[in-house]
Amino acid sequence: MTYRRILLILLAIGLLASAYVGIRRVKHEVDARRVEIVMDDADFADLAKSYNYDQGQFLVALRRAGLTSLAVAEELGGNVSQSSGGAVYAGSALLDQARMAPLRDPLFAQLAAQHALSADEVYLIAYDAPTAARYRAELALKFAPHSVRVLRATLPAVFAIRTQATYFTTVGLGLPYDRVALAKRYGLLLVPRLQNDERFKGPQIDALLHHAIAGVRARTVIFFGLRSEVLGYPDNVPATADAFKRLKLNFGTIEFYDPKQDQAGNEDLARDLPGHIVRVEAISKVEQDKLTPAIIVERYLLGVRERNVRVVYLRPFAHQWDGRSIEATNVEIVHRIATRLRAEGFRLGGASPIYAFTIQPWLVALVSLAVPGIVLWVLALVGYEDRRLLIAAVVLDLLFVAAGYLVHHDMAARKVLALIAGIVFPTAGVLALAPAFTARFESTRAAIVEGVRLLIVALAVTLAGALVIVGLLSTPLTMAEIDHFSGVKLVLLLPPLLALGLYLFTPAFGARLDDAAAAANAPVRLYQLLGGAILLAGAYLVLVRSGNQSDIAPSNFELALRAHLTTILSVRPRFKEFLAGFPAVFLIPGLWLADRRAIGWLVVLAIGMGLGDVIDTFSHLHTALSISLLRIVNGAVLGAIAGAIVVWIYRRVRGRWQRAS
């Protein structure tokens, strides 16, 4: 059996195993297409009260438009006085009032007369039975038994809590009964928004969750609080995970771009809850005021379609739109989101997570065989073949995977192998084009047809690498963006540099430097220096712009262009692909031989950058595979059109210049 045939077998085994994982992943993606459209209750109530809207009728209209859920937050001690069911007074305030005039409530009047009012206590009043029952249950959770006294059990019930008034304002007192009843009355799912208490242990966590969902339909829980922590943080996150599993609840992990917005304990809880994670997208009120409803709708649709968002968390829009009232504007926003989601094959209801699935170690080992296979294949193409190296590479690969599982860091090992695949496969994609660098194409039509063929070859090799990454790293946690592909900047930087090295220092492209020392000592012309500076600046820009948390924000023109491309194509292709990398492939057969020798190195760099960006597309593991593939197809079509136009113009101009000279 020949050396290269063995390498092809290794690649075939790895790619077939990767395809099996990819098919399993696609099934889970198809099963997780139910989206929850949620309205923030506090902001909704504030808007309705401000404009005297009937909240029931408003919710009916929103429900008919597509709203599925109402997000009700725990009532904080500082907000009790704003509710209709209760009131709260600091002991010091009651003492001051008693000195000015008699207190009308007999209980407080008696306490004042007996000098039993304390400045170190807070007095909580409940005017109705459900609120009294809620306060009784929540105070038992949040305070020690000796800190709470029931001064009057009959309505209006009165509780005395020994605590600081400023601390009490931040204490959660459960979900307001009237708001929960409102969601239930109008057939909406409840999304409880709960606050952490660092003193909570397993029993308190269970009790808090049971109180929140008792008697209502609830599927997703989202946490909030001034300290922005998940329930159970820092010491009892596993107890929270156990409670979520028992109650069959989803953990709503909020999408963020600024690390400061991350909830403490978010990743720890998510890692304990594979199969119970749903991604939440929300737009802050401050940002929303600067956006138009059309942009808001597109933002949410983009999140659902391309970032696996399954909870669309809405806040009321406080401005009119195209002559509609504010109420009608919000109904129309919900209607447009719901209509578009249904049209794209999504269902509305309780958010569906990526259900838990496991890729067995033996299957990961089979996938990993593609990594030494492609590395050795590239070496073989440039003339280096060694059977001993082949055996050593395969053994080392399998031992590396096994060691990762033995020390319970299998994802770290898989990420290393995925990074190698993400670098070497696009490099191999450039190398696959090498024979065309020495071929001659007389007609423009033949050059364009060859450009199409070369683009298909380069993409096929590179997409094989993307498939290996999918096979190695597809898990519920990566698909929910709790775990990430590591080394995106290296994937963008190294393939073009490695391709350039192969171009200059191997005979594969027919442009090998005969005397590297002489080339290094050759004088540098001004235009070469300028070109090098531009390339370095471009490389720097590509690196700092990579990732979701870019150091340089896109310009308004670029944002507008992105929006138009998304509107026209549904999934926007990447600029580095269809404006640089893919058209550069067409230059290989399109350029005359003399020109190809002069700027071949630049063409190789551009192609390497474009193919590296293909890997970057699939490294966004929270994006559905169908979306990533459609992005590449759109980019390839646009890139082929751009490449054909460039070749046609070049040949026309170059031919005229040649004839004139």
C-alpha positions as CSV (number, residue, x, y, z in Angstrom):
1,M,0.0,0.0,0.0
2,T,1.5,3.3,-1.0
3,Y,2.2,6.1,1.4
4,R,-0.3,8.5,0.0
5,R,-3.0,5.9,-0.2
6,I,-2.6,5.4,3.6
7,L,-3.0,9.2,4.1
8,L,-6.1,9.2,2.0
9,I,-7.5,6.4,4.1
10,L,-6.8,8.4,7.3
11,L,-8.5,11.4,5.8
12,A,-11.5,9.4,4.7
13,I,-11.9,7.8,8.1
14,G,-11.7,11.2,9.8
15,L,-14.1,12.9,7.4
16,L,-16.7,10.1,7.5
17,A,-16.7,10.2,11.3
18,S,-16.9,14.0,11.2
19,A,-19.9,13.7,8.8
20,Y,-21.6,11.4,11.2
21,V,-21.2,13.9,14.0
22,G,-22.4,16.7,11.7
23,I,-25.5,14.8,10.8
24,R,-26.3,14.2,14.5
25,R,-25.7,17.9,15.1
26,V,-28.1,18.9,12.3
27,K,-30.8,16.7,13.8
28,H,-30.5,18.5,17.1
29,E,-30.5,21.9,15.4
30,V,-33.7,21.0,13.6
31,D,-35.3,19.8,16.9
32,A,-34.4,23.1,18.6
33,R,-36.4,25.5,16.5
34,R,-39.0,26.7,19.0
35,V,-38.6,30.4,19.9
36,E,-40.0,32.2,22.9
37,I,-41.0,35.9,22.4
38,V,-41.0,37.5,25.8
39,M,-42.1,40.9,27.0
40,D,-40.5,42.5,30.1
41,D,-43.3,43.0,32.6
42,A,-42.0,45.9,34.6
43,D,-41.3,48.0,31.5
44,F,-44.6,46.9,30.0
45,A,-46.5,48.0,33.1
46,D,-44.7,51.3,33.2
47,L,-45.6,52.1,29.6
48,A,-49.2,51.0,30.0
49,K,-49.6,53.2,33.1
50,S,-47.9,56.2,31.5
51,Y,-50.3,56.2,28.5
52,N,-53.3,54.8,30.4
53,Y,-53.5,51.7,28.2
54,D,-55.7,48.8,29.3
55,Q,-53.1,46.2,30.2
56,G,-55.4,43.3,29.5
57,Q,-56.4,44.5,26.1
58,F,-52.8,45.4,25.3
59,L,-51.6,41.8,26.2
60,V,-54.4,40.3,24.2
61,A,-53.2,42.2,21.1
62,L,-49.6,41.3,21.8
63,R,-50.6,37.6,22.2
64,R,-52.5,37.6,18.9
65,A,-49.4,39.2,17.3
66,G,-47.2,36.4,18.5
67,L,-46.1,37.1,22.1
68,T,-45.6,33.9,24.0
69,S,-44.4,34.9,27.5
70,L,-44.3,37.6,30.2
71,A,-41.1,38.0,32.1
72,V,-42.0,38.9,35.7
73,A,-39.2,39.8,38.1
74,E,-39.1,39.3,41.8
75,E,-40.5,42.3,43.8
76,L,-37.6,44.0,45.5
77,G,-38.1,45.5,49.0
78,G,-37.5,49.0,47.5
79,N,-40.5,48.5,45.1
80,V,-43.1,47.3,47.6
81,S,-44.6,50.8,48.1
82,Q,-45.2,51.1,44.4
83,S,-47.4,48.0,44.4
84,S,-51.1,47.8,45.3
85,G,-50.7,44.8,47.5
86,G,-48.3,46.0,50.1
87,A,-46.3,48.8,51.8
88,V,-43.1,49.1,53.7
89,Y,-41.9,51.6,56.4
90,A,-38.5,52.0,58.0
91,G,-38.8,52.0,61.8
92,S,-37.1,55.3,62.0
93,A,-39.7,56.9,59.7
94,L,-42.5,55.6,61.8
95,L,-40.9,56.9,65.0
96,D,-40.5,60.3,63.4
97,Q,-44.2,60.3,62.2
98,A,-45.4,59.2,65.7
99,R,-43.6,62.2,67.2
100,M,-45.5,64.5,64.9
101,A,-49.0,63.1,65.0
102,P,-50.8,59.9,66.3
103,L,-50.6,56.9,64.0
104,R,-54.0,55.9,62.7
105,D,-53.4,52.1,62.5
106,P,-54.3,50.7,65.9
107,L,-51.4,48.3,65.9
108,F,-48.8,50.9,65.1
109,A,-50.4,53.3,67.5
110,Q,-50.2,50.7,70.3
111,L,-46.6,49.9,69.4
112,A,-45.7,53.7,69.5
113,A,-47.5,54.1,72.9
114,Q,-45.5,51.1,74.3
115,H,-42.3,52.4,72.8
116,A,-42.1,49.1,70.9
117,L,-41.3,50.6,67.5
118,S,-37.6,50.1,66.7
119,A,-35.4,52.1,64.4
120,D,-33.5,48.8,63.7
121,E,-36.6,47.2,62.1
122,V,-38.5,47.4,58.9
123,Y,-42.3,47.0,58.9
124,L,-43.8,45.3,55.9
125,I,-47.6,45.4,55.3
126,A,-49.6,43.1,53.1
127,Y,-53.1,44.2,52.1
128,D,-54.4,40.9,50.5
129,A,-54.1,37.2,51.3
130,P,-51.9,36.2,48.4
131,T,-49.4,38.9,49.1
132,A,-49.4,38.1,52.8
133,A,-48.7,34.4,52.0
134,R,-45.9,35.4,49.5
135,Y,-44.3,37.7,52.1
136,R,-44.5,35.0,54.8
137,A,-42.8,32.4,52.5
138,E,-40.1,34.7,51.1
139,L,-39.2,36.3,54.4
140,A,-38.6,32.7,55.8
141,L,-36.2,32.1,53.0
142,K,-34.3,35.4,53.1
143,F,-34.0,36.0,56.9
144,A,-33.3,34.0,60.0
145,P,-36.4,33.0,62.0
146,H,-35.5,35.2,64.9
147,S,-35.2,38.2,62.6
148,V,-38.9,38.2,61.5
149,R,-41.9,38.7,63.7
150,V,-45.6,38.5,62.6
151,L,-47.2,41.4,64.4
152,R,-50.6,40.9,62.8
153,A,-51.7,37.7,61.0
154,T,-55.1,39.1,59.9
155,L,-55.4,41.5,57.0
156,P,-53.7,43.9,56.6
157,A,-50.9,41.6,57.8
158,V,-47.8,43.2,59.4
159,F,-44.3,41.8,59.6
160,A,-41.4,43.3,61.5
161,I,-38.0,42.5,60.1
162,R,-34.9,43.3,62.0
163,T,-32.5,44.6,59.3
164,Q,-31.2,47.8,57.8
165,A,-33.7,49.7,55.6
166,T,-31.1,50.1,52.8
167,Y,-30.4,46.4,52.7
168,F,-34.1,45.6,52.7
169,T,-34.6,47.6,49.5
170,T,-32.4,45.0,47.6
171,V,-34.1,41.9,49.0
172,G,-36.2,39.8,46.6
173,L,-39.8,39.1,47.9
174,G,-41.0,36.7,45.2
175,L,-43.0,37.3,42.1
176,P,-46.0,39.7,42.5
177,Y,-49.2,37.7,42.5
178,D,-51.1,40.1,40.4
179,R,-48.5,40.1,37.6
180,V,-48.3,36.3,37.6
181,A,-52.1,36.1,37.5
182,L,-52.1,38.6,34.5
183,A,-49.8,36.3,32.5
184,K,-51.9,33.3,33.5
185,R,-55.2,35.0,32.6
186,Y,-54.2,35.8,29.1
187,G,-52.6,32.5,28.3
188,L,-49.0,33.6,28.4
189,L,-46.0,31.5,29.6
190,L,-44.3,32.9,32.7
191,V,-40.6,33.7,32.6
192,P,-39.5,34.1,36.3
193,R,-36.7,36.6,36.8
194,L,-35.1,35.7,40.1
195,Q,-32.3,37.2,42.2
196,N,-29.5,35.3,43.9
197,D,-28.8,35.2,47.6
198,E,-25.3,34.0,48.4
199,R,-26.5,32.4,51.6
200,F,-28.9,30.0,49.8
201,K,-28.2,26.3,49.9
202,G,-30.0,23.5,48.2
203,P,-33.3,23.6,50.2
204,Q,-33.7,27.4,49.8
205,I,-32.9,27.2,46.1
206,D,-35.5,24.5,45.6
207,A,-38.1,26.5,47.6
208,L,-37.4,29.7,45.6
209,L,-37.9,27.9,42.3
210,H,-41.0,26.1,43.5
211,H,-42.6,29.3,44.7
212,A,-41.8,31.0,41.3
213,I,-43.5,28.4,39.1
214,A,-46.2,27.1,41.4
215,G,-49.5,26.9,39.4
216,V,-48.2,28.5,36.2
217,R,-46.7,27.4,32.9
218,A,-43.0,28.3,33.0
219,R,-40.2,26.9,30.9
220,T,-37.4,29.4,31.1
221,V,-35.8,31.2,34.1
222,I,-33.6,34.3,33.7
223,F,-31.7,35.8,36.6
224,F,-31.2,39.4,37.5
225,G,-30.0,41.6,40.3
226,L,-27.7,44.5,41.2
227,R,-24.8,42.1,41.5
228,S,-25.7,40.1,38.3
229,E,-25.3,36.6,39.6
230,V,-26.9,33.3,38.8
231,L,-28.8,31.5,41.6
232,G,-26.5,29.6,43.8
233,Y,-23.4,31.6,43.1
234,P,-20.7,31.1,44.3
235,D,-20.8,27.9,46.3
236,N,-24.1,26.2,45.4
237,V,-24.4,26.4,41.6
238,P,-24.6,22.5,41.4
239,A,-27.7,22.6,43.6
240,T,-29.3,25.1,41.2
241,A,-28.5,22.8,38.3
242,D,-30.0,19.9,40.1
243,A,-33.2,21.8,40.8
244,F,-33.5,23.0,37.2
245,K,-33.2,19.4,36.0
246,R,-35.8,18.1,38.4
247,L,-38.2,20.9,37.5
248,K,-37.4,20.6,33.8
249,L,-36.6,24.3,33.5
250,N,-34.4,26.0,31.0
251,F,-31.6,28.4,32.0
252,G,-31.7,31.6,30.0
253,T,-28.1,32.6,29.4
254,I,-28.0,36.2,28.2
255,E,-26.0,37.0,25.1
256,F,-23.4,39.7,25.8
257,Y,-20.5,41.4,24.0
258,D,-18.9,43.3,26.9
259,P,-17.4,40.8,29.5
260,K,-18.7,43.2,32.2
261,Q,-22.2,42.2,31.3
262,D,-21.6,38.5,32.0
263,Q,-23.5,37.1,35.0
264,A,-21.3,35.7,37.7
265,G,-21.5,31.9,37.7
266,N,-23.1,31.8,34.2
267,E,-20.6,29.4,32.7
268,D,-20.4,27.2,35.8
269,L,-24.2,26.7,35.8
270,A,-24.4,26.2,32.0
271,R,-21.7,23.5,32.1
272,D,-23.8,21.6,34.7
273,L,-27.0,22.0,32.5
274,P,-26.3,20.6,29.0
275,G,-29.6,20.2,27.4
276,H,-31.2,23.0,29.5
277,I,-29.6,26.1,28.0
278,V,-31.3,28.7,25.9
279,R,-29.7,31.8,24.6
280,V,-31.4,35.1,25.4
281,E,-31.1,38.3,23.3
282,A,-32.1,41.6,24.8
283,I,-31.7,45.2,23.8
284,S,-31.2,47.7,26.6
285,K,-33.6,50.6,26.9
286,V,-30.8,53.1,26.4
287,E,-29.7,51.5,23.1
288,Q,-33.3,50.8,22.0
289,D,-34.2,54.5,22.1
290,K,-31.5,55.1,19.4
291,L,-32.9,52.4,17.0
292,T,-35.8,52.2,14.6
293,P,-38.4,49.4,15.0
294,A,-37.2,48.0,11.6
295,I,-33.7,47.7,12.9
296,I,-34.9,46.2,16.2
297,V,-36.9,43.5,14.3
298,E,-33.8,42.7,12.1
299,R,-31.5,42.5,15.1
300,Y,-33.7,39.9,16.8
301,L,-34.3,37.9,13.6
302,L,-30.5,37.8,13.0
303,G,-29.9,36.5,16.5
304,V,-32.4,33.7,16.1
305,R,-31.3,32.8,12.6
306,E,-27.5,33.0,13.0
307,R,-26.6,32.9,16.7
308,N,-29.0,30.2,18.1
309,V,-31.0,32.7,20.1
310,R,-34.1,31.1,21.4
311,V,-35.5,33.7,23.7
312,V,-36.3,37.1,22.1
313,Y,-36.5,39.4,25.1
314,L,-38.5,42.5,24.3
315,R,-38.8,45.8,26.0
316,P,-41.7,48.1,25.0
317,F,-40.8,50.7,22.3
318,A,-41.7,54.1,23.6
319,H,-42.1,56.0,20.3
320,Q,-44.6,56.0,17.4
321,W,-43.8,54.3,14.1
322,D,-45.2,55.3,10.7
323,G,-48.3,57.0,12.2
324,R,-49.2,54.1,14.6
325,S,-49.9,54.7,18.2
326,I,-47.2,53.5,20.7
327,E,-49.5,50.6,21.6
328,A,-49.9,49.6,17.9
329,T,-46.2,50.1,17.3
330,N,-45.4,47.5,19.9
331,V,-48.0,45.1,18.5
332,E,-46.5,45.5,15.0
333,I,-43.0,44.8,16.2
334,V,-44.1,41.6,17.8
335,H,-46.2,40.7,14.7
336,R,-43.2,41.2,12.3
337,I,-40.8,39.2,14.4
338,A,-43.3,36.3,14.8
339,T,-44.4,36.3,11.2
340,R,-40.8,36.3,9.9
341,L,-39.8,33.5,12.3
342,R,-42.7,31.3,11.2
343,A,-41.8,32.0,7.6
344,E,-38.3,30.8,8.2
345,G,-39.4,27.5,9.7
346,F,-39.3,28.4,13.4
347,R,-42.1,27.6,15.9
348,L,-43.3,29.8,18.7
349,G,-43.7,28.7,22.3
350,G,-41.5,27.7,25.2
351,A,-37.9,28.0,24.1
352,S,-36.3,24.7,23.0
353,P,-32.7,24.1,24.1
354,I,-30.1,22.1,22.2
355,Y,-30.9,18.7,23.8
356,A,-28.0,17.0,25.4
357,F,-26.0,14.6,23.3
358,T,-22.6,12.9,23.8
359,I,-19.9,12.2,21.2
360,Q,-18.2,9.0,22.3
361,P,-14.4,9.0,22.8
362,W,-13.8,6.4,20.1
363,L,-15.7,8.6,17.6
364,V,-13.6,11.6,18.6
365,A,-10.5,9.5,18.0
366,L,-11.7,8.5,14.5
367,V,-12.4,12.2,13.7
368,S,-8.9,13.2,15.0
369,L,-7.2,10.9,12.4
370,A,-7.9,13.5,9.8
371,V,-5.5,15.9,11.5
372,P,-2.3,13.9,11.1
373,G,-3.6,12.9,7.7
374,I,-3.8,16.4,6.3
375,V,-0.5,17.5,7.9
376,L,1.3,14.7,6.3
377,W,-0.5,15.1,3.0
378,V,0.7,18.7,2.8
379,L,4.3,17.5,3.6
380,A,3.9,14.8,0.9
381,L,2.8,17.4,-1.7
382,V,6.0,19.4,-1.2
383,G,8.2,16.2,-1.4
384,Y,8.6,14.9,2.2
385,E,7.4,11.4,2.9
386,D,8.4,9.2,5.8
387,R,6.6,6.1,7.0
388,R,8.1,6.3,10.4
389,L,6.7,9.9,10.8
390,L,3.3,8.6,9.7
391,I,3.3,5.9,12.4
392,A,4.5,8.3,15.0
393,A,2.0,11.0,14.1
394,V,-1.0,8.6,14.2
395,V,0.1,7.1,17.6
396,L,0.8,10.6,19.0
397,D,-2.7,11.7,17.9
398,L,-4.5,8.8,19.5
399,L,-2.5,9.1,22.7
400,F,-3.2,12.8,22.8
401,V,-7.0,12.2,22.6
402,A,-6.8,9.4,25.2
403,A,-4.8,11.5,27.6
404,G,-7.4,14.3,27.3
405,Y,-10.1,11.9,28.4
406,L,-8.0,10.4,31.2
407,V,-7.4,13.8,32.8
408,H,-10.9,15.0,32.2
409,H,-9.8,17.7,29.8
410,D,-10.9,16.1,26.6
411,M,-12.2,19.4,25.2
412,A,-8.8,21.0,25.6
413,A,-7.3,18.2,23.5
414,R,-10.1,18.5,20.9
415,K,-9.6,22.3,20.7
416,V,-5.9,21.8,20.0
417,L,-6.6,19.3,17.2
418,A,-9.3,21.5,15.8
419,L,-7.0,24.5,15.7
420,I,-4.4,22.5,13.8
421,A,-7.1,21.4,11.3
422,G,-8.3,24.9,11.0
423,I,-4.8,26.1,10.0
424,V,-3.6,23.2,7.8
425,F,-6.7,22.5,5.8
426,P,-7.0,26.0,4.2
427,T,-3.2,25.9,3.6
428,A,-3.8,22.6,1.8
429,G,-6.6,24.4,-0.1
430,V,-4.1,26.9,-1.4
431,L,-1.6,24.2,-2.2
432,A,-4.2,22.3,-4.2
433,L,-4.2,25.3,-6.6
434,A,-0.4,25.1,-7.2
435,P,-0.4,23.3,-10.6
436,A,-2.5,26.1,-12.1
437,F,0.2,28.7,-11.4
438,T,2.3,27.3,-14.3
439,A,-0.5,26.6,-16.7
440,R,-1.4,28.9,-19.6
441,F,-5.0,29.9,-20.6
442,E,-5.3,31.7,-23.9
443,S,-9.0,32.7,-23.9
444,T,-10.8,34.7,-21.3
445,R,-13.6,32.2,-21.3
446,A,-11.2,29.3,-20.5
447,A,-9.6,31.3,-17.8
448,I,-13.0,32.0,-16.1
449,V,-14.1,28.4,-16.4
450,E,-10.8,27.3,-14.8
451,G,-11.3,29.9,-12.1
452,V,-14.6,28.3,-11.2
453,R,-13.0,24.9,-11.1
454,L,-10.2,26.1,-8.9
455,L,-12.6,27.8,-6.5
456,I,-14.5,24.6,-6.1
457,V,-11.3,22.6,-5.4
458,A,-10.0,25.1,-2.8
459,L,-13.4,25.3,-1.1
460,A,-13.8,21.5,-1.0
461,V,-10.4,21.1,0.7
462,T,-11.1,23.9,3.2
463,L,-14.6,22.7,4.0
464,A,-13.2,19.3,4.8
465,G,-11.3,21.1,7.6
466,A,-14.5,22.9,8.7
467,L,-16.1,19.4,8.8
468,V,-13.3,18.1,11.1
469,I,-13.8,21.1,13.4
470,V,-17.5,20.3,13.5
471,G,-16.8,16.7,14.3
472,L,-14.3,17.5,17.1
473,L,-16.2,20.4,18.8
474,S,-19.9,19.9,18.4
475,T,-21.4,19.8,21.9
476,P,-24.5,21.4,23.5
477,L,-22.1,23.8,25.2
478,T,-20.3,25.0,22.1
479,M,-23.6,25.3,20.3
480,A,-24.9,27.5,23.1
481,E,-21.6,29.5,23.0
482,I,-20.7,28.6,26.5
483,D,-17.6,26.9,25.2
484,H,-15.7,28.3,22.2
485,F,-13.3,27.5,19.4
486,S,-9.9,28.7,20.4
487,G,-7.5,30.5,18.1
488,V,-9.6,32.4,15.6
489,K,-6.8,34.9,15.0
490,L,-4.3,32.2,14.3
491,V,-6.8,30.7,11.7
492,L,-6.9,34.0,10.0
493,L,-3.2,34.8,10.2
494,L,-1.3,31.5,9.7
495,P,-2.9,30.0,6.5
496,P,-1.9,32.9,4.3
497,L,1.6,33.1,5.8
498,L,2.1,29.3,5.5
499,A,0.9,29.4,1.9
500,L,3.3,32.2,1.2
501,G,6.1,30.2,2.7
502,L,5.2,27.2,0.5
503,Y,5.0,29.5,-2.5
504,L,8.5,31.0,-1.9
505,F,10.5,28.1,-0.6
506,T,9.1,25.0,-2.3
507,P,8.9,24.1,-6.0
508,A,5.1,23.4,-5.9
509,F,4.1,26.8,-7.4
510,G,6.9,27.1,-9.8
511,A,8.2,30.3,-8.2
512,R,10.7,29.0,-5.7
513,L,13.5,31.4,-4.7
514,D,16.7,30.0,-6.2
515,D,18.9,32.1,-3.8
516,A,17.1,33.1,-0.7
517,A,20.2,34.9,0.7
518,A,20.4,37.0,-2.5
519,A,16.8,37.8,-2.4
520,A,17.1,38.9,1.2
521,N,20.0,41.2,0.3
522,A,18.3,42.7,-2.8
523,P,17.5,46.4,-2.6
524,V,14.0,47.3,-1.6
525,R,12.2,49.7,-3.9
526,L,9.9,52.4,-2.6
527,Y,6.7,50.9,-4.1
528,Q,7.7,47.5,-2.5
529,L,8.1,49.2,0.9
530,L,4.8,50.9,0.5
531,G,3.1,47.7,-0.6
532,G,4.6,45.9,2.4
533,A,3.3,48.6,4.8
534,I,-0.2,48.4,3.3
535,L,-0.2,44.6,3.7
536,L,0.9,44.8,7.3
537,A,-1.8,47.4,8.0
538,G,-4.3,45.2,6.3
539,A,-3.2,42.2,8.3
540,Y,-3.5,44.1,11.6
541,L,-6.9,45.4,10.6
542,V,-8.1,41.8,9.9
543,L,-6.9,40.6,13.2
544,V,-8.3,43.3,15.4
545,R,-11.6,43.1,13.6
546,S,-11.9,39.4,14.1
547,G,-14.3,38.0,16.7
548,N,-17.5,39.4,18.1
549,Q,-15.7,41.7,20.5
550,S,-13.8,43.7,17.9
551,D,-11.5,46.4,18.9
552,I,-12.5,48.5,15.9
553,A,-16.2,49.1,15.3
554,P,-17.5,48.9,11.7
555,S,-18.1,52.2,9.9
556,N,-21.7,53.3,9.1
557,F,-21.1,52.5,5.5
558,E,-20.1,49.0,6.3
559,L,-23.0,48.5,8.6
560,A,-25.4,49.7,5.9
561,L,-23.8,47.4,3.3
562,R,-24.1,44.5,5.7
563,A,-27.8,45.2,6.3
564,H,-28.5,45.4,2.5
565,L,-26.6,42.1,1.9
566,T,-28.6,40.4,4.7
567,T,-31.9,41.7,3.3
568,I,-31.1,40.6,-0.2
569,L,-29.4,37.2,0.5
570,S,-30.9,36.4,3.9
571,V,-27.4,35.3,5.1
572,R,-24.6,37.9,4.6
573,P,-21.3,36.5,3.1
574,R,-18.0,37.7,4.5
575,F,-16.2,40.5,2.8
576,K,-12.7,38.8,3.1
577,E,-14.1,36.0,1.1
578,F,-16.1,37.5,-1.8
579,L,-14.1,40.7,-2.2
580,A,-10.6,39.3,-1.8
581,G,-10.0,35.6,-1.4
582,F,-12.4,34.1,-3.9
583,P,-11.8,36.6,-6.7
584,A,-8.0,36.1,-6.2
585,V,-8.5,32.4,-7.2
586,F,-9.7,33.6,-10.6
587,L,-6.5,35.6,-11.1
588,I,-4.4,32.4,-11.2
589,P,-5.6,31.4,-14.6
590,G,-6.7,34.9,-15.6
591,L,-3.3,36.6,-15.3
592,W,-0.7,36.4,-18.0
593,L,2.3,34.3,-17.0
594,A,4.6,37.3,-16.5
595,D,2.1,39.1,-14.3
596,R,1.4,35.9,-12.4
597,R,5.1,35.6,-11.6
598,A,5.2,39.2,-10.5
599,I,2.2,39.2,-8.1
600,G,1.7,35.5,-7.5
601,W,2.8,35.9,-3.9
602,L,0.1,38.5,-3.3
603,V,-2.5,36.3,-4.9
604,V,-1.5,33.4,-2.6
605,L,-1.8,35.7,0.5
606,A,-5.3,36.8,-0.6
607,I,-6.5,33.3,-1.2
608,G,-5.0,32.1,2.1
609,M,-6.8,34.9,3.9
610,G,-10.1,34.0,2.2
611,L,-9.9,30.3,2.9
612,G,-8.9,31.0,6.5
613,D,-12.0,33.1,6.8
614,V,-14.1,30.1,5.6
615,I,-12.8,28.2,8.7
616,D,-13.6,31.2,10.8
617,T,-17.2,31.0,9.6
618,F,-17.5,27.4,10.9
619,S,-15.7,28.2,14.1
620,H,-18.8,30.0,15.2
621,L,-20.2,26.8,16.6
622,H,-23.4,28.4,17.9
623,T,-24.4,29.1,14.3
624,A,-26.5,26.4,12.6
625,L,-24.5,24.5,10.0
626,S,-27.1,25.3,7.3
627,I,-26.5,29.0,7.9
628,S,-22.7,28.7,7.8
629,L,-22.9,26.7,4.6
630,L,-25.4,29.1,3.0
631,R,-23.0,32.0,3.9
632,I,-20.1,30.2,2.1
633,V,-22.4,29.5,-1.0
634,N,-23.4,33.2,-1.1
635,G,-19.8,34.3,-0.8
636,A,-18.7,31.8,-3.5
637,V,-21.3,33.0,-6.0
638,L,-20.5,36.7,-5.4
639,G,-16.8,36.0,-5.4
640,A,-17.0,34.1,-8.7
641,I,-19.0,36.9,-10.3
642,A,-16.4,39.5,-9.0
643,G,-13.5,37.3,-10.1
644,A,-15.0,36.8,-13.6
645,I,-15.5,40.6,-13.9
646,V,-11.9,41.3,-12.8
647,V,-10.5,38.8,-15.2
648,W,-12.5,40.1,-18.1
649,I,-11.5,43.7,-17.4
650,Y,-7.9,42.7,-16.9
651,R,-7.6,40.8,-20.1
652,R,-9.3,43.6,-22.1
653,V,-7.0,46.3,-20.7
654,R,-3.9,44.1,-20.8
655,G,-4.5,43.0,-24.4
656,R,-4.9,46.6,-25.6
657,W,-1.8,47.7,-23.8
658,Q,0.2,44.8,-25.2
659,R,-1.0,45.6,-28.8
660,A,-0.3,49.3,-28.3
661,S,3.3,48.6,-27.2
